[in-house]
């Protein structure tokens, strides 16, 4: 029973949908048209026209015919619309194709021609120039090693035998000397023909002979003076004896000013002298000789106010000396 009820409702729903669809199709094919609307309506009096059955006793009145209403103003005709101007299309320029080069036929000659055209040889490509290699900077030559007049071992210069106790101390000197590190020594300029007068004065020479005198580098470290600011000269005379010996060598610190009391190398007028200087005041120096013989070497005072500036110059201050004392 339940299945029959469901089937009945399904059939009713299907039939209803079919009617709705059919109605919609008819409305789409033949839509409803509305009645036309009356815009303007005029009423005409029939009695004025003398028609039978009209009002007013049936007698026509000589009345003028009714004026027709002014005709409605007709709308102005639409103005003609000018068609848009068509732009002139410029014709595209015709590009002429480049004429193909005509290939002339090659005429071969069996006989040798009188004139021969030399063929152009291909030019060689320029080779890149080689870049010059940077030249190594020349190394500064190392200072020359000091000349060592080596003493032959076993005997001293006089040829006498060496005591057995001393033999280990002097044996094999040549080999030992060659093994020493020469980097630990430095040269100093030694002006061999410049003599500072330890006497009455010595004239200066124009030409100077310079050699090398070697010292240990540590020696200048102790002095606190670089070797480049030092030089050596010789001594002539006995005025500074016993401090300095005639013919000895003195190491000077290069300076042009008075530093403190000490032995100096200086020029007085035209003489190069070695004396002990003691400053009395700003313009007076006391010149002292270390030799105790006051008669030969008296103490004198030098007044700079009585001299020209170029007549007195200081060259060096004493650092060290060596000499052979007999």
Order of alpha helices (4+ residues) and beta strands (2+ residues): alpha-alpha-alpha-beta-beta-beta-alpha-beta-beta-beta-beta-beta-beta-beta
